[in-house]
Amino acid sequence: AIAGARVLGAPGPSRELRTEAPPRATGDSPFPPALLFAALAASGFAAMTYQVAWTRVLTLSIGSVTYSFPLIVGAFIGGLAVGASVLGRLGDRPSLGAPLLVACQLGIAVVALATIPVLGDLPVRIALLVARHSDSFVALQLAKFAAVFAVVFAPTFLMGGMLPLAARAVAAGGTDDVGAAVGRCYASNTVGTIAGAFVAGFALVPTIGMQETIAVAVAVNAWVGAVLLARSGWLAPMARTALGGAAALGLTAAALGMPDWDRTVLTSAPYLNANLYADGENLTAAEVRRVLSYKADIVYYREDVATTVTVLDDRRRRYLYVGGKLDAVSRDPTQSLLGLLPMLLHPDPERVLVVGLGSSETLGATLRYEAARTVDCVEISPGVVEAAGRFFEVDRPVLRDPRLRLRIGDGRVHMAMTDRTYDVIVSQPGNPWMAGASALFTREYFEQLRSHLAPGGVASIWIQGFGASPESVASLIGTLSSVFEHADLWEGRVLGDYILTAYDAPLRFDVDALAQRMRERSVALAFERASVEDVADLLGYYVAPAGSIRGLDGGDLVNRDDRNFLETRLQRELLLRRERDVYVALSGRRESALPRVAAATSDAARETLAKLGRIERARELARQVREIELRADALGEGGDVVAAAALDREAAALRDHIRELDPKAAILEGS
């Protein structure tokens, strides 16, 4: 606030840093210095408590992405700077200094109280902004900043006035050392902000939630204002004490009695789903709220230290949302394959590391293998761990398996702190455009994976094509292949999902050995649930060596910790929804898995290869279908309806043939 005030030309507290005391008589301020220092500490505590809680709830609406945090911090600091400038000037008038201090504290409580219902309705407003500005990234960011600034400006404006007003009041008390007095003001406020950041982030939000944390901060400001009013010297002592107490009690009761936010709307991720309200110019707020509330019933909700975790149940499946974004689905075949595939490719996977728990589907897949003796799992969110254990352990208690060592923490920190090596490492972070998760898609992270793989080890990494361009996906794959010379790309069962497997040496697919491992009872059941019938089915998901993807559509840059360009680029691509473009581009680089197969000597192996040939033919036809559809769409938009209809008929005929060869290819293509 001081720095901002000086930029704006305010007579902030630094103006008082001079060798002589200001020419004011002792007793000009009704507040003793100790009270002002305590008020500044409490005010700083409340201010940082607001910032922590506001940031948590605002990112649910505008996205937990890199661009969101500067928007929030910029709006917060902007309000502080303007408040310090304006109120600092007003505080030059002796008659206004003390009243402004009281008004600031009580005013902060009032306007911060008003942010509670506004924040509950913010997802609806952000949805409208996304619908109107989804075609311009810059316009959308400016609109988001305006929305955030509108929410936080009034309280931060008043917060900005506290330090210059209090410093001036201390100086007016007749101190001989103005510089030291102002320094103590600044120190008191700083101590309060440090305490507020720690208590709010690690105690209040995880225990009582974001809304109640804001209510606590409102109460702090209200009672500080009441104490200052009681010592202000206005009115009779009993009257000002009663007035201050009544105001503080009323504001505290109002804050604690606010209706709870609609959690379905709050965690609806409006920044992601512009397609749901594309007609934003014509939608009303009530209609958008109805769209955002379309989801299933919330059966679990927790705001922990790291994020907000929600579980929804539509009576068919359960959905895990982390930070408002869908993170996992019960009985998801791709999540199972992510764990099953590397375990199958390794001949004896005794030591396993899983980075990220999610719904526990992937972890459970690794524990299906009897060869696994120890499985370490690192998950940063306690809420995810609780949700997985309560709502996603369908057929067996994965989290109570004696071979499991579950740790709450950061995956990169775990690998930095341990010298253990693993036969299999599975990495399933969130989307690479999310703040924090992006660090698990850099060259340095992949180097960590390689350094912790035992000789002959296999790593698998979940790649999400959701909201990404072919160029970005190619850069991500290229980043891995810059570390692992030997790596492969596989399709998931859902359009946009991919799996990378990496090794320290060339790997050939021994059909007979793979089939034998797949026959292990619990493993066979897991593959059946993942809709994989046999080895041919599994190899049908093979796309190509990762090295052959590098450079696709110009995506040849390597993503690094100190140049994490994917984090910001993907945020720009987020609303483009180019999953099918990614699918078509990668399908164009598809290679047969047959040359990678070891010599097939048994009849079963030869039959597997024959089936694999049919599957690969179906996948190639699926790619052709998509290309035909794109040409048909272009002709239709150009007005050549007859030619477009002819291409549609050609695509339909190919789809019928695809279903005969491999129904799974038809499902993947969307037919």
N, C-alpha and C positions, 0 to 999 in steps of 0.2 A: 504494500500500500504506500509506503514512504517513497519507494522508487517511482511508482506510477504518479504519485502526487508531484514529485519534483519535475518529472517530465512535463506535466500539465501546468507547471508554474505555481503550484500551491505553496502556501507558507507553512509547509509541514514541519514536524518537530525538529528537523535538522537545522531550521532557521534559528533555533534557540541555542545552537551550539556555539557560544561565544564566551569571551573571558569574563564578562560582567553579568551579574544577575539582572533580569529584566526589572525595569523600574515599577514594580508593583509591591504593594504593602503586604506584609504577612496577613493571612486570613482572607485574601480575595477569593479563595476557593473553599467551599464548605466541606470538601472531602479531604480527609487526611491521606497522605501519600500511601500508607500501607493499604488503605481501602482501595485506592485506585490501582495499585499493583495487583491486588487480588482480583479486582474487576477485570483488568486486562488479561490476566491468566485465564479466568473463567470464560471471558469473551473469546479468547484464542482457542480454548478447548471446544467451545460450541461451534466456532467457525469451521474448524477442521472436521468436526463431527458431521456438520452439514455437508462439507465437500466430499467426504468419504461416502456418506449415504446417498447424496445426490448422484455422484459418479456411478455408483452401483446401479441405481434405478434408471438413470438416463441411458446407460449403455444397453439396457434391455430394449430400449426403443430405437436408439440411433446406431446400435451395433457395438460389440466389443472389439473394435478394430482400431488400428493405429491413428486414423484420422479423427476418431471420436474424442480421444483424450485431449489433444490440443484445443478442440472446440470447447470442451468443458472447462479446462483450465484457463483458456483465453477469456471466456465469458466471466469466470469467477474473478480473475485478476483485473479485468476491465472494470467490473463493478467496484472493486476495491479502490482502484486508482481514481475513478471519477468521484467516488464518495470522499476519499481523502482530500481531493482537491477542493470540492465544493464545501464540505463541512469544515475542513480546516480553515478556509477563509472566514466562514461564519463564526468560527470559534475565536477569531481575533477580537470580537466584541465581548467585553467582560460580562455584559448582562446575559449573553447567550451561551457561554461555555458550559456552565453546570446544567441548565435545562436541556441542552443538546445531548449531553452525556446520558441523562435519564431517558430522553426521547429515543436515542439510538438503541439502547438496550430493549426497551419495551417495544419499540418499532420493529426491531429485528424479530422479536418473538411473534408479533402480529403477522408480518408479511411472510415469515418462514412457515408459520401455521397455514397460511393460504396456499403455500406450494404443495401441501400434501394432496388435496383433491386434484390440483392441476397435474401433478405427476401421475396420479392414477389414470387420468384421461389422456396423458401425453401419447401413448401408442396410437390412439385414434387420430390425433393431429399429425403425427409423423407418417402414418399410413397415407393420409391425404397428400402430404408433401411428396412422399415417394411416388405416388401415382401421378402427380403433376409434373415432377421434375426427373423422372427416371431416365429420360433421354439425354440428360446433361449432368455429368458427375459434379462439375463445379457449381452449377445452380443448386443441385441437391445439397451439397455441403454448406453453401451459404444459407439455404433455407433451414438446415438443421441448426446452424450456429444462431440464426435469428430466433429459433424456437427455444434453444437452450438459454440464450441471453435474456429472453423474455421471462423465463422461469426464475433465474437467479439474480437478475439485476437489482431488484428492490432490496432484498436482504443484504447482498454484498455491498451495495451503495452505503447502507447504514453501517455495516461492519467496517468499511474503509474509514469512516469518520472517527472510530473509537480511539485509535492510537494517537493521532494528532490532537484530539480534544483532551484526552487524558494526560498527554505529555504537557500540554499547555496548562492544565489544571495543577499538575505537580509543580511546574515552574512558578505558577501564581501563588503557591503556598509560601514563597519567600525563601527558597533554598539558596544556599550560597554557591552551589555547584550545579548549574543547570545541565551541563553535559552529562554528569553522572546520573542525575535524576532521569533525564530522557533515556539514557542507557539502561537504567533499571526498568523503565517502562517497556522498552523494546525487549529486554530479557524476559520480563514477566510474560509478555504476550507470546514470545517464542516458546517458552516452557509450556505454556498452555496449549499451543498448537501441536507441539510434539506429543504431549499427552493425549490430546484429542485424536490425532491420527492413529496412535497405537490402540487406545481404548476402543474407539469406534470400529476400527478394522478387525481387531482380534478378539474383542469381547462383546460389544453391543450388537453389531450386525449379526454375528453368528448365534447369539443367544436370544435376542428379542426381535430381530428383523429390521429391515431398512425403514419401514414406516415408523415403528416405535423408536428407532434411533433418532429420527428427525424430531419426534415428540420430546425425547429427552433433552435435545439441544434447545428446543423451544422453551422448555421448563427452566433450563440454566439461564438463558437470556432473561426470561421473565423475572426470576428471583433476583438476579443481579440488578435488574432495573428497579425492583421493589426495594432492595437494600439502599441503592443510591438515592431513590426518592425519599426514603425514611431519613437519610442523613443530609438531605438537600437544604434544609432550613426554611422551606416554604411551608406555609400554613402552620397549624398547631401540630406538635409532635404526634399526638394520637391520630389526628386526621390523616397526616401523610403516611403514617405506618399502616393505618387501616386501608387507605386507598391503594398503597403499593401491594399490600397483602392480598386484597381483593382482586387486583389486576393479575397478580402472579397466579393465584389459585384458579381464576377463571381461564387464563391462557393454558395452564397446565391441564386442567380438566378438559378443555376443548381439544387439546392436542392428543391426549390419551383416549378421548371419546370419539375421534374421527372414524367414520365407517372404513372398514378394511378395503384395500384395493381389490379389484377383480383380478385374481391371479391368472385366470385364463387370458384375459386381455393383456395383462402386464407382461406375460411371457410369450406373447404371440409373434415376436420378432417381426414387427411391421417393416423393418428396413430390408427384409429379404423377399417379401412376398408381394411385389408390385403387381404380379399377374393376377392376384386375387381381387384386386380393386383397381384394375386398369382403367375403368371408367371414372377416374377420380374427379374429373371436372363436374360430373353430375351426381356423384354420391353425396349423401348427407352424412354427418357424423354418426347418427344413429344406425344408418345402414352399414357403415364401416365397422362400427362396434359389433354388429351382428355377424359380419364376415369374420372378424378376428376371434369371435367366440364360437366358431364352428367346431372346435376341437372336441375330443372326448372328455370324459370326466377326469378331473385331477385327483389322483389317489395318493400323491406324495408331493410335498413342497418343502424345500429347505434352502435357507440362505446361509451358506457356510463361509469360511474364511476366504475361499478362492472364488466362488461363483454361486449362482442360483440354480438349483437342481429341481426339476419337475418331472413327475411320471404321470402319463396320461393313459387311460384304459378305455378302449372303445368296444370291449367285450369280445373282440377277436384277437387283438394284439395289444401289447403295451409299448409305449414310446418314451424314451429317455431324452429329455431336453436339458441341455446345459447352457446357461446363459441365454435362454430363450430359443436356442437353435437345436433342431433335432440332431441328436448325437448317436442314438442306437435304437434298434427295434427288436422286440423279442422274436426269436426264431428267424433271424436274418441270415440267409445263406452266405452272403459275402463275409460277414463277421466270423462265421464258422470256418470258411475256407481260409481266412487270414491266419488262423491258428493251425488248421489241419494240414495245409499245404507244406509249410516248411518242416513240420514234424515228419511228414511222410517222405520228403526228399532226403532227410538225414537218416542214415542207417541205424543210429543208436543215440537218440537225443536225450541224454541223461540230465543235463543242466539247461534250464530254460529261463529266459527273462522276457516278461511281457510289460511293455511301457504303455500305460493307459488301461484302465479297467473297462470303462463303458458299461454295457449291460452284463458283463462277465461271459458273454457268448464265446469270445475269442479265447479268453483264459480257460474256460471250460473245455474248449476243443483241444488245447494242448494237454490238459490233464486226462484226456481220454486215452492217451498212450501210456501203457504200462511201463515203457522204457524210461519215462520221465521220473527222475528220483527227487529232484528239487526244482520248484518253479517259483522264481521271484517275480512279484508283480508290484509295480510302482504306480500309484495313482495320486494326483495332486489334490483331489477334492474329497473330503470326508463324506459329503453328501452323496456323491456318486457311489462310494463304497456301501453306504447304508441302503441306498435305493437298489443297487444290484442285489444285495443280500436279501432284501425283503420282497422284491417284486419280479426278479428275473431268473431266479434259480428254479426252473420249472421241474426238471426231472431228477436233479440231484444237488446236494448242498456243496457247490463249488468252493465257496469261501471257507468251508470247514474241512477241506481236504488236508490231511496232515502233511502232504508234500509242499503245500503252499506257504510262502513267506510273503505276506502282504505288507507293504510299506506305504505310508502316507507321505508323499513328497514329490519332488521334481525328478523326472527321468534323467535329465542331463546331469543334475547334481549327484544322483545315485551313481552314475557311471564314472563321474569324476572322483568320487570318494571311495570306490571299490576297485580292487585289483582282480576280482573274479572274472573268469572267462566262461562263456556259455556256448553250448552246442547249437542252440537256436535262440535268436532274439526276434521278438515280434514287436513292432512299433505301430500303435494305432492312435496317434494324436488327433486333435480336432482339425478342422479345415485350416489350410495354410494361410488363409487371409485373416484368421483370428489372432488378436494380440496374445503373445505367449506361445501359442501353438506353432506359430511360424518359425520359432527357433528349432523345431524338430524337423525342419525341411532344409537345412543348410548343409554345406559341405563339411563344416566342422562337426556337426552332429553325426553325419554319416561316417566320418573318420572315427568318432567315438564308438560307433557300432562295430566297425571293422576291428578296432583295437581290443574289443571285448569278445570277439568271436574266437572260439577255440579252433585249432586246425581242422579243416573239413566242416566248419560251421555254416549254418544257413541263417540269413536274416530275411524277414519279410516286413514290408512297409505298406500301409494302406494309403492309397492315393485317391483323393476325391476330385472328380472332374466337375463337380457341381459348381456352377458360376465361374468356370475357367475357360480360357480360350485354348485352342490346340497349341499355340506358341508357348503359353505358360506351362501347360502340362509337359510339353517337350523339354522345357528348361528344367523343370523339376526332375524329370527322369534323367536328363543329362547331368544334373548335379550329382545324382547317385552314381551314375556310370563313370563320373570323373574320379570317384573313390574306389569303386568296385569294377575291376575289369570284366568280371563275369557276373552278369545279372540278367534277369528275364522279366518281361512284362506279361501279366495275366489279366484277363477280364474278370470282373465280378459278376454277380447274378443280377445286379441292378444297373441300369444305364447310368454311366458316369462314375461307377466304382471300378477301381483297378488295384491290383496287387503287384508289388515289385518283390522279387526274390533275388538275393545277392549271395555270392559264394567267394571263397578265396582261391578256387581252382575251377577249371571247366567241369561241368556237370552233365552227365548223360542220363537219360531216363531208362532205367532198367524195368521194363514192363512187368516181368515176372516177379521181381522183388517188390515193386510197388503194389502189385495185386496181392501178394502175400501179406504185406503190412495192412492193407485195407481190409483184409478178412478178419483181423483182430476184432473181437465181438463189439466192444464199446466204440472202436473206431468206425466199424462198418455202420453202426447205428447213427453216428454223427454225420457220416457222409450221406447216408440216406436222408437225414433231416435237411441236409444242404442240397438235396436233389441231384446228387452225383452218384450215378449207378455203378460205375466201374472206372478203370484207368483211362479208357478211351474218352469217357465223359469228361474226366478231369483234364486230360491233355487238350481237349477241345477248347478249353479256356485260355490256352497259350496264345499269345499274340506275336511276340518277337523278342530277340535279344534287346536289352535296354539300350545298348550302344547304337543300334540301328535307328532308334527313335530320335536320338540327339540331332538337333538342327532342323527338326520338322517345323515348317512354317516360320523359320527364322529363330526358333527357340534354342539358341546355342549358348546363352549366358549361364554362368554358374552362380547359384545362389549362395551367399556367404553371410556369416554373422555380421560383418561390417559393411555389407552391401546386400541387404535382404530386400532385393527389388521385387521379389514375388509377393511379399506381404502387401506392398502398396499397389502393385499392378493388379493383383487379383481383386483388391477392393474396388478398383475401377471397373472390373469386368463382372462384378457380382450380379448385377441385375440383367445381364445380357442373356443368361440361360442358354449357353452354347454346348450343352452336353452332347447333343446329336452331332454337332460339328466336330467335337473331340472324337466321338465314336467313328465318324466317317474318316477323319484324318488318320487315326491310329489303325483302323481297318485297312487303309491303303498301304500301310507298312507291315501288314500281317505276313508272317512266315510260317511255313509248315513245321510242326513239331517232329515230323517223321525223321528228318536227318539227325535229330538229337537222340533218337531212340537207340539203345544198345541192341546188339544182334538179337533178333527174335527167333528162338529155336523151338519153342513149344507151340502146339496147335492153338492154345489159348492166347499166346502172344500174337500169333499171326492173325487170329480173329480180331484181337484188339486193334491191330494196325489197320485192318480193313474197315472196321467201324470208325476209327479215327479219320480215315480218308473221307468217309461220307460226311462226318461232322464238319471237317474243314471245308468241304465243298459247299455245305449249307451256309457256313459263315461267309464264304466268298459271295454266294448269291445274295445273302442279306445285305452285304455292302453294295452290291449292284442295285438292289431294290432302293436303297436310300438315295443313291445317285439319280436313279430314274425319277424318284419322287421330287427331288430338288429341281430337276429339269421341268417336271410337270408343273410345279408351283410357279416357276419363272414364266412358263408359257401362259398359265392361267392369269397371272398378274398382268401380262402383256396383252391379254384379250383373245389369245388363240385358244379358245375353249375346246375345240375339236381335237387339236393336237394334244392338249393336256389330258383329255379324256382317254385318248389312245394310249398314252404313256401310263395312265392309272390302270388300265386294263392289263398292260404288260407287267406292271408291278404286281398286280393281284395274282396273275398266273405264276409268277416266280415265287410268290409267298406260298402258294399251294405246294409247289415243289419243295420249298424249304421245309415245310411241315412234315413232308414225307421223309426227308433226309434226317432232320434233327429238329424236333419241336422246340428245344431250348434256344436254338438260334432265332426262331420265329418270335419267341417270347422276348428275347433280348432286343430284337429289332422293333418290338412294339406291335407286332401283328397278332 
